[in-house]
Every structure is written in structure tokens, then in C-alpha cells.
Amino acid sequence: MSKQHYQASTYRAQESIGYLVKRSHSLMHDIMDPVLEAHGFSFIQYVILAWLRDGIAVNPKTFCDLYRHDSGAMTRVIDQLAERGLLERVRRGGDRRKVELELTRTGRTAVEGLIPLVVDKLNLALTDFSSAEFAELQRLLIKLNTTLQSAVHPASVPAEA
């Protein structure tokens, strides 16, 4: 049996990994929202553009699944970005229902312009971390996400060699 890091008798919700990660995510929104809004973007709009740029997701369903965003709300955000000429919907193959999203040249320029602002805020959030602490935090979060991913979708995580 694996090590039991929590005990029911001493468990405090505010000390749980789930709470701490979610709280960090919420606070990250609070830091990012004003700078993005000053440039005409919401946080979710930035996420879509950045994820398209980095190939994390290319279709609306994957965005909804990964970000845990309602499909109707996601469609509205994608529509807004498409109306602004920042991305376009592309049909692949013979199935009209399969839509992929692509950044336009304007969209790529926009997201590239936002990245320095986001990087500045990320660095602000990590001010009190040494380089080694940051590397360890990143490594541990990747490890946590890999473990959680394998628990949710066992077949999607490659076996270690």
C-alpha cells in the first residue's frame, strides 16, 4: 500500500492538494485578468490562443475537456475570437462535424504580444522561489498530474521503460 499522506482524523480541507492547487489557479486568474483585460482579452481567450499556439488543443471538445469549461460557453468564446479574426475553424476530412481551430496570422501576433505580459506575472508569482525550488515545484506538479492522469485514464499514460 502506498504511503498515506492524509488521515481522516486530522484532515483539513485547506491543506489538501486539491484545495491548494485550485486556490493557486484562482489566484493566478486574479493576477492575470487585469493585465489581459487591459489588452482586450479575457483569461479564457488567452488560454485558447496560447494552447493553439503550443498545440495543446486544436478542437473545441479538447478545450472543454482540458479546461473543464461548458461547451456552450466555450463556443461563445471561440466565436468571439473568430469574429475578431484571431482564429478560424477548419474542417478536416469528410466529416463536417469535425472542426479544428487554427490561429490566424493576427491571432499569432496577438498571443505573442500577450506572452511577455503573462511571463512577467508568472515571474511575479514566483518571486519568493529560488531556481531550484521552481524546478522542483514544476517537477512535482508534472508528477502529480501524471499520477492523476493515469488514475483517470490508465491506458493514456505510457508505461515507463
CNS distance restraints for C-alpha pairs under 8 A (distance, minus, plus):
assign (resid   6 and name CA) (resid  10 and name CA) 7.45 0.50 0.50
assign (resid   6 and name CA) (resid  11 and name CA) 6.22 0.50 0.50
assign (resid   7 and name CA) (resid  11 and name CA) 5.70 0.50 0.50
assign (resid  11 and name CA) (resid  15 and name CA) 7.67 0.50 0.50
assign (resid  11 and name CA) (resid  16 and name CA) 7.83 0.50 0.50
assign (resid  12 and name CA) (resid  16 and name CA) 6.79 0.50 0.50
assign (resid  13 and name CA) (resid  19 and name CA) 6.66 0.50 0.50
assign (resid  14 and name CA) (resid  19 and name CA) 5.89 0.50 0.50
assign (resid  14 and name CA) (resid  20 and name CA) 6.92 0.50 0.50
assign (resid  15 and name CA) (resid  19 and name CA) 6.93 0.50 0.50
assign (resid  15 and name CA) (resid  20 and name CA) 6.75 0.50 0.50
assign (resid  16 and name CA) (resid  20 and name CA) 6.23 0.50 0.50
assign (resid  17 and name CA) (resid  21 and name CA) 6.00 0.50 0.50
assign (resid  18 and name CA) (resid  22 and name CA) 6.05 0.50 0.50
assign (resid  19 and name CA) (resid  23 and name CA) 5.88 0.50 0.50
assign (resid  20 and name CA) (resid  24 and name CA) 6.10 0.50 0.50
assign (resid  21 and name CA) (resid  25 and name CA) 6.24 0.50 0.50
assign (resid  22 and name CA) (resid  26 and name CA) 6.21 0.50 0.50
assign (resid  23 and name CA) (resid  27 and name CA) 6.13 0.50 0.50
assign (resid  24 and name CA) (resid  28 and name CA) 6.03 0.50 0.50
assign (resid  25 and name CA) (resid  29 and name CA) 6.40 0.50 0.50
assign (resid  26 and name CA) (resid  30 and name CA) 6.47 0.50 0.50
assign (resid  27 and name CA) (resid  31 and name CA) 6.33 0.50 0.50
assign (resid  28 and name CA) (resid  32 and name CA) 6.05 0.50 0.50
assign (resid  29 and name CA) (resid  33 and name CA) 5.63 0.50 0.50
assign (resid  29 and name CA) (resid  43 and name CA) 6.95 0.50 0.50
assign (resid  30 and name CA) (resid  34 and name CA) 7.47 0.50 0.50
assign (resid  31 and name CA) (resid  35 and name CA) 7.72 0.50 0.50
assign (resid  31 and name CA) (resid 121 and name CA) 6.85 0.50 0.50
assign (resid  32 and name CA) (resid  36 and name CA) 6.16 0.50 0.50
assign (resid  32 and name CA) (resid  43 and name CA) 6.96 0.50 0.50
assign (resid  32 and name CA) (resid 118 and name CA) 6.86 0.50 0.50
assign (resid  32 and name CA) (resid 121 and name CA) 6.78 0.50 0.50
assign (resid  33 and name CA) (resid  37 and name CA) 5.83 0.50 0.50
assign (resid  33 and name CA) (resid  42 and name CA) 6.50 0.50 0.50
assign (resid  33 and name CA) (resid  43 and name CA) 5.87 0.50 0.50
assign (resid  34 and name CA) (resid  38 and name CA) 6.08 0.50 0.50
assign (resid  35 and name CA) (resid  39 and name CA) 6.80 0.50 0.50
assign (resid  35 and name CA) (resid 117 and name CA) 7.15 0.50 0.50
assign (resid  36 and name CA) (resid  40 and name CA) 6.45 0.50 0.50
assign (resid  36 and name CA) (resid  41 and name CA) 5.10 0.50 0.50
assign (resid  36 and name CA) (resid  42 and name CA) 6.04 0.50 0.50
assign (resid  36 and name CA) (resid  43 and name CA) 6.65 0.50 0.50
assign (resid  36 and name CA) (resid  46 and name CA) 7.67 0.50 0.50
assign (resid  36 and name CA) (resid 114 and name CA) 7.44 0.50 0.50
assign (resid  37 and name CA) (resid  41 and name CA) 4.92 0.50 0.50
assign (resid  37 and name CA) (resid  42 and name CA) 5.74 0.50 0.50
assign (resid  41 and name CA) (resid  45 and name CA) 5.99 0.50 0.50
assign (resid  41 and name CA) (resid  46 and name CA) 6.45 0.50 0.50
assign (resid  42 and name CA) (resid  46 and name CA) 6.36 0.50 0.50
assign (resid  43 and name CA) (resid  47 and name CA) 6.20 0.50 0.50
assign (resid  44 and name CA) (resid  48 and name CA) 6.23 0.50 0.50
assign (resid  44 and name CA) (resid  77 and name CA) 7.74 0.50 0.50
assign (resid  45 and name CA) (resid  49 and name CA) 6.36 0.50 0.50
assign (resid  45 and name CA) (resid  77 and name CA) 6.62 0.50 0.50
assign (resid  45 and name CA) (resid  78 and name CA) 7.84 0.50 0.50
assign (resid  45 and name CA) (resid  81 and name CA) 7.27 0.50 0.50
assign (resid  46 and name CA) (resid  50 and name CA) 5.99 0.50 0.50
assign (resid  46 and name CA) (resid 111 and name CA) 7.01 0.50 0.50
assign (resid  46 and name CA) (resid 114 and name CA) 7.89 0.50 0.50
assign (resid  47 and name CA) (resid  51 and name CA) 5.86 0.50 0.50
assign (resid  48 and name CA) (resid  52 and name CA) 6.09 0.50 0.50
assign (resid  48 and name CA) (resid  63 and name CA) 7.46 0.50 0.50
assign (resid  49 and name CA) (resid  53 and name CA) 6.13 0.50 0.50
assign (resid  49 and name CA) (resid  87 and name CA) 7.98 0.50 0.50
assign (resid  49 and name CA) (resid 103 and name CA) 7.14 0.50 0.50
assign (resid  49 and name CA) (resid 107 and name CA) 7.07 0.50 0.50
assign (resid  49 and name CA) (resid 108 and name CA) 7.66 0.50 0.50
assign (resid  49 and name CA) (resid 111 and name CA) 6.07 0.50 0.50
assign (resid  50 and name CA) (resid  54 and name CA) 6.18 0.50 0.50
assign (resid  50 and name CA) (resid 111 and name CA) 6.29 0.50 0.50
assign (resid  51 and name CA) (resid  55 and name CA) 5.80 0.50 0.50
assign (resid  51 and name CA) (resid  56 and name CA) 4.91 0.50 0.50
assign (resid  51 and name CA) (resid  57 and name CA) 5.85 0.50 0.50
assign (resid  51 and name CA) (resid  58 and name CA) 7.92 0.50 0.50
assign (resid  52 and name CA) (resid  56 and name CA) 6.32 0.50 0.50
assign (resid  52 and name CA) (resid  57 and name CA) 5.92 0.50 0.50
assign (resid  52 and name CA) (resid  58 and name CA) 5.96 0.50 0.50
assign (resid  52 and name CA) (resid 101 and name CA) 7.45 0.50 0.50
assign (resid  52 and name CA) (resid 102 and name CA) 6.75 0.50 0.50
assign (resid  52 and name CA) (resid 103 and name CA) 6.65 0.50 0.50
assign (resid  53 and name CA) (resid 103 and name CA) 7.09 0.50 0.50
assign (resid  53 and name CA) (resid 108 and name CA) 7.05 0.50 0.50
assign (resid  53 and name CA) (resid 111 and name CA) 7.87 0.50 0.50
assign (resid  57 and name CA) (resid  62 and name CA) 5.80 0.50 0.50
assign (resid  57 and name CA) (resid  63 and name CA) 6.00 0.50 0.50
assign (resid  58 and name CA) (resid  62 and name CA) 7.11 0.50 0.50
assign (resid  58 and name CA) (resid  63 and name CA) 7.63 0.50 0.50
assign (resid  58 and name CA) (resid 100 and name CA) 5.37 0.50 0.50
assign (resid  58 and name CA) (resid 101 and name CA) 5.28 0.50 0.50
assign (resid  58 and name CA) (resid 102 and name CA) 7.12 0.50 0.50
assign (resid  59 and name CA) (resid  63 and name CA) 6.54 0.50 0.50
assign (resid  59 and name CA) (resid  99 and name CA) 6.18 0.50 0.50
assign (resid  59 and name CA) (resid 100 and name CA) 4.53 0.50 0.50
assign (resid  59 and name CA) (resid 101 and name CA) 5.64 0.50 0.50
assign (resid  60 and name CA) (resid  64 and name CA) 6.23 0.50 0.50
assign (resid  60 and name CA) (resid  71 and name CA) 7.66 0.50 0.50
assign (resid  60 and name CA) (resid  74 and name CA) 7.22 0.50 0.50
assign (resid  60 and name CA) (resid  75 and name CA) 7.34 0.50 0.50
assign (resid  60 and name CA) (resid  99 and name CA) 7.68 0.50 0.50
assign (resid  60 and name CA) (resid 100 and name CA) 7.36 0.50 0.50
assign (resid  60 and name CA) (resid 101 and name CA) 7.56 0.50 0.50
assign (resid  61 and name CA) (resid  65 and name CA) 6.12 0.50 0.50
assign (resid  61 and name CA) (resid  71 and name CA) 7.33 0.50 0.50
assign (resid  62 and name CA) (resid  66 and name CA) 5.97 0.50 0.50
assign (resid  63 and name CA) (resid  67 and name CA) 5.81 0.50 0.50
assign (resid  63 and name CA) (resid  68 and name CA) 7.81 0.50 0.50
assign (resid  63 and name CA) (resid  69 and name CA) 7.54 0.50 0.50
assign (resid  63 and name CA) (resid  74 and name CA) 7.89 0.50 0.50
assign (resid  64 and name CA) (resid  68 and name CA) 5.30 0.50 0.50
assign (resid  64 and name CA) (resid  69 and name CA) 4.73 0.50 0.50
assign (resid  64 and name CA) (resid  70 and name CA) 6.28 0.50 0.50
assign (resid  64 and name CA) (resid  71 and name CA) 5.96 0.50 0.50
assign (resid  64 and name CA) (resid  74 and name CA) 6.76 0.50 0.50
assign (resid  65 and name CA) (resid  69 and name CA) 7.03 0.50 0.50
assign (resid  69 and name CA) (resid  73 and name CA) 7.06 0.50 0.50
assign (resid  69 and name CA) (resid  74 and name CA) 6.37 0.50 0.50
assign (resid  70 and name CA) (resid  74 and name CA) 6.04 0.50 0.50
assign (resid  71 and name CA) (resid  75 and name CA) 6.02 0.50 0.50
assign (resid  72 and name CA) (resid  76 and name CA) 6.42 0.50 0.50
assign (resid  73 and name CA) (resid  77 and name CA) 6.42 0.50 0.50
assign (resid  74 and name CA) (resid  78 and name CA) 6.13 0.50 0.50
assign (resid  75 and name CA) (resid  79 and name CA) 5.98 0.50 0.50
assign (resid  76 and name CA) (resid  80 and name CA) 6.24 0.50 0.50
assign (resid  77 and name CA) (resid  81 and name CA) 6.36 0.50 0.50
assign (resid  78 and name CA) (resid  82 and name CA) 6.07 0.50 0.50
assign (resid  78 and name CA) (resid  87 and name CA) 7.97 0.50 0.50
assign (resid  79 and name CA) (resid  83 and name CA) 6.02 0.50 0.50
assign (resid  80 and name CA) (resid  84 and name CA) 6.33 0.50 0.50
assign (resid  81 and name CA) (resid  85 and name CA) 6.43 0.50 0.50
assign (resid  81 and name CA) (resid  86 and name CA) 5.35 0.50 0.50
assign (resid  81 and name CA) (resid  87 and name CA) 6.05 0.50 0.50
assign (resid  82 and name CA) (resid  86 and name CA) 5.64 0.50 0.50
assign (resid  82 and name CA) (resid  87 and name CA) 4.97 0.50 0.50
assign (resid  82 and name CA) (resid  88 and name CA) 5.59 0.50 0.50
assign (resid  82 and name CA) (resid  89 and name CA) 7.81 0.50 0.50
assign (resid  85 and name CA) (resid 104 and name CA) 6.83 0.50 0.50
assign (resid  85 and name CA) (resid 106 and name CA) 6.72 0.50 0.50
assign (resid  85 and name CA) (resid 107 and name CA) 6.95 0.50 0.50
assign (resid  86 and name CA) (resid 103 and name CA) 6.04 0.50 0.50
assign (resid  86 and name CA) (resid 104 and name CA) 5.36 0.50 0.50
assign (resid  86 and name CA) (resid 105 and name CA) 7.46 0.50 0.50
assign (resid  86 and name CA) (resid 106 and name CA) 5.48 0.50 0.50
assign (resid  86 and name CA) (resid 107 and name CA) 3.73 0.50 0.50
assign (resid  86 and name CA) (resid 108 and name CA) 7.42 0.50 0.50
assign (resid  86 and name CA) (resid 110 and name CA) 7.69 0.50 0.50
assign (resid  87 and name CA) (resid 101 and name CA) 6.56 0.50 0.50
assign (resid  87 and name CA) (resid 102 and name CA) 5.41 0.50 0.50
assign (resid  87 and name CA) (resid 103 and name CA) 4.29 0.50 0.50
assign (resid  87 and name CA) (resid 104 and name CA) 5.00 0.50 0.50
assign (resid  87 and name CA) (resid 107 and name CA) 5.93 0.50 0.50
assign (resid  88 and name CA) (resid 101 and name CA) 5.67 0.50 0.50
assign (resid  88 and name CA) (resid 102 and name CA) 5.42 0.50 0.50
assign (resid  88 and name CA) (resid 103 and name CA) 6.48 0.50 0.50
assign (resid  88 and name CA) (resid 104 and name CA) 6.66 0.50 0.50
assign (resid  89 and name CA) (resid  99 and name CA) 6.13 0.50 0.50
assign (resid  89 and name CA) (resid 100 and name CA) 5.72 0.50 0.50
assign (resid  89 and name CA) (resid 101 and name CA) 4.74 0.50 0.50
assign (resid  89 and name CA) (resid 102 and name CA) 6.52 0.50 0.50
assign (resid  90 and name CA) (resid  99 and name CA) 5.60 0.50 0.50
assign (resid  90 and name CA) (resid 100 and name CA) 5.17 0.50 0.50
assign (resid  90 and name CA) (resid 101 and name CA) 6.03 0.50 0.50
assign (resid  90 and name CA) (resid 102 and name CA) 7.12 0.50 0.50
assign (resid  91 and name CA) (resid  95 and name CA) 7.66 0.50 0.50
assign (resid  91 and name CA) (resid  96 and name CA) 6.26 0.50 0.50
assign (resid  91 and name CA) (resid  97 and name CA) 7.75 0.50 0.50
assign (resid  91 and name CA) (resid  98 and name CA) 6.05 0.50 0.50
assign (resid  91 and name CA) (resid  99 and name CA) 4.82 0.50 0.50
assign (resid  91 and name CA) (resid 100 and name CA) 6.30 0.50 0.50
assign (resid  92 and name CA) (resid  96 and name CA) 7.65 0.50 0.50
assign (resid  92 and name CA) (resid  98 and name CA) 6.45 0.50 0.50
assign (resid  92 and name CA) (resid  99 and name CA) 6.62 0.50 0.50
assign (resid  92 and name CA) (resid 100 and name CA) 7.18 0.50 0.50
assign (resid  93 and name CA) (resid  98 and name CA) 7.98 0.50 0.50
assign (resid 103 and name CA) (resid 107 and name CA) 5.24 0.50 0.50
assign (resid 103 and name CA) (resid 108 and name CA) 5.86 0.50 0.50
assign (resid 104 and name CA) (resid 108 and name CA) 6.16 0.50 0.50
assign (resid 105 and name CA) (resid 109 and name CA) 6.22 0.50 0.50
assign (resid 106 and name CA) (resid 110 and name CA) 6.10 0.50 0.50
assign (resid 107 and name CA) (resid 111 and name CA) 6.19 0.50 0.50
assign (resid 108 and name CA) (resid 112 and name CA) 6.03 0.50 0.50
assign (resid 109 and name CA) (resid 113 and name CA) 6.16 0.50 0.50
assign (resid 110 and name CA) (resid 114 and name CA) 6.41 0.50 0.50
assign (resid 111 and name CA) (resid 115 and name CA) 6.22 0.50 0.50
assign (resid 112 and name CA) (resid 116 and name CA) 7.62 0.50 0.50
assign (resid 113 and name CA) (resid 117 and name CA) 7.72 0.50 0.50
assign (resid 114 and name CA) (resid 118 and name CA) 6.32 0.50 0.50
assign (resid 115 and name CA) (resid 119 and name CA) 5.96 0.50 0.50
assign (resid 116 and name CA) (resid 120 and name CA) 6.10 0.50 0.50
assign (resid 117 and name CA) (resid 121 and name CA) 6.49 0.50 0.50
assign (resid 118 and name CA) (resid 122 and name CA) 6.15 0.50 0.50
assign (resid 119 and name CA) (resid 123 and name CA) 6.06 0.50 0.50
assign (resid 120 and name CA) (resid 124 and name CA) 6.20 0.50 0.50
assign (resid 121 and name CA) (resid 125 and name CA) 6.20 0.50 0.50
assign (resid 122 and name CA) (resid 126 and name CA) 6.34 0.50 0.50
assign (resid 123 and name CA) (resid 127 and name CA) 6.05 0.50 0.50
assign (resid 126 and name CA) (resid 134 and name CA) 7.45 0.50 0.50
assign (resid 129 and name CA) (resid 133 and name CA) 5.54 0.50 0.50
assign (resid 129 and name CA) (resid 134 and name CA) 5.83 0.50 0.50
assign (resid 130 and name CA) (resid 134 and name CA) 6.14 0.50 0.50
assign (resid 131 and name CA) (resid 135 and name CA) 6.18 0.50 0.50
assign (resid 132 and name CA) (resid 136 and name CA) 6.11 0.50 0.50
assign (resid 133 and name CA) (resid 137 and name CA) 6.00 0.50 0.50
assign (resid 134 and name CA) (resid 138 and name CA) 6.10 0.50 0.50
assign (resid 135 and name CA) (resid 139 and name CA) 6.06 0.50 0.50
assign (resid 136 and name CA) (resid 140 and name CA) 6.00 0.50 0.50
assign (resid 137 and name CA) (resid 141 and name CA) 6.11 0.50 0.50
assign (resid 138 and name CA) (resid 142 and name CA) 6.20 0.50 0.50
assign (resid 139 and name CA) (resid 143 and name CA) 6.18 0.50 0.50
assign (resid 140 and name CA) (resid 144 and name CA) 6.04 0.50 0.50
assign (resid 141 and name CA) (resid 145 and name CA) 6.03 0.50 0.50
assign (resid 142 and name CA) (resid 146 and name CA) 6.03 0.50 0.50
assign (resid 143 and name CA) (resid 147 and name CA) 6.17 0.50 0.50
assign (resid 144 and name CA) (resid 148 and name CA) 6.13 0.50 0.50
assign (resid 145 and name CA) (resid 149 and name CA) 5.88 0.50 0.50
assign (resid 146 and name CA) (resid 150 and name CA) 6.16 0.50 0.50
assign (resid 146 and name CA) (resid 157 and name CA) 7.50 0.50 0.50
assign (resid 147 and name CA) (resid 151 and name CA) 6.31 0.50 0.50
assign (resid 148 and name CA) (resid 152 and name CA) 6.23 0.50 0.50
assign (resid 149 and name CA) (resid 153 and name CA) 5.77 0.50 0.50
assign (resid 149 and name CA) (resid 154 and name CA) 7.21 0.50 0.50
assign (resid 149 and name CA) (resid 156 and name CA) 7.67 0.50 0.50
assign (resid 149 and name CA) (resid 157 and name CA) 7.12 0.50 0.50
assign (resid 150 and name CA) (resid 154 and name CA) 4.34 0.50 0.50
assign (resid 150 and name CA) (resid 155 and name CA) 7.27 0.50 0.50
assign (resid 150 and name CA) (resid 156 and name CA) 6.83 0.50 0.50
assign (resid 150 and name CA) (resid 157 and name CA) 5.62 0.50 0.50
assign (resid 153 and name CA) (resid 157 and name CA) 7.40 0.50 0.50
